[in-house]
């Protein structure tokens, strides 16, 4: 007797930026599993938006990636998740919503389109760092570890039951760029494993301890301004957290100066320096470490800098074009 054909799970993926691309690619790769497993029914992503100096509208990284991988899978780019958007989604007959950095809130009417509900990938160890910027938050707070959580979508942001979670150790030199790439790859692996096991109870979750919840908020361009009255480790962490955006910056005279790469020095790491100076003062240079800048507590070794209208330079090349830089005070 012929066994009945098992209908594959139809997944709608909601995502926009580069961090979500590996997870999207993992779903596309499973599209060839005919009659079993799961298939990607469509991509829900943000509308094209102006980018670069030209201001020309460009598609999201997820939209670009999907077009590279497949021209058959529908791409939806609604401005709002209104009735028209819900009709487009319903036509795809999805079973499950998978979201990763989509950027919009899913209301009950929208989630009602999915018989199996929705799940969300969040790059932190929930309930820690609920909110939009968990990767920079972990770096700024100099955590020893962070992680990835796949949770059920719930009405309150990032509060759903935890389906799977994995820790990611930190060595203290991560940037948001590098940590985002690590998390993206691991998230794709976790998602694929979770969906593969969905038939054996893979969507049974564990409630979060809401009393342990912490939150992170949106980052603005203004957050990149360096406060030299912070300690060197604090400034170092922010420089890494704000790479690639908004970048950390200070002023040198009337010029905006981006500090692109730096490292806090421990006592005795640098060559002999002048007596304690004012925060923001350029103390000198160390042939192995870079340009030494005083902070409220400790010294920051700056390795790469960029004036707003110039190109990024390694510290030695920078000093060749800024010969009176040593002794100056930044941020005043």
WOJO-V767072 format. One line per field, one symbol per residue. phi: phi as a letter, one per 30 degrees, with the letter a starting at -180 (. if undefined). A space follows every 50 residues. Layout:
phi->???
//
This chain:
phi->.ddddddddcccccabdddddedddddddcddddiaibbddlccbddebd biddiddbddddddddddcaccddccbddbcceddddddeddhdcbcccb hdjbdcdddddddcecibbbcbdaceddhdkdbddedddedhddablbbc bddbddehcdedcabbdbdccibdcdddddddddddddddddddddcddc idcdccdddddcdbbbbdccedddddcddddedddeddeddcccbdicbb bbiccdbdccbaadcdejdcdecdeecdejdddlbbdcckdcbdbebjcc cccbbadeccddbdedddddcbdcddjdcdib
//
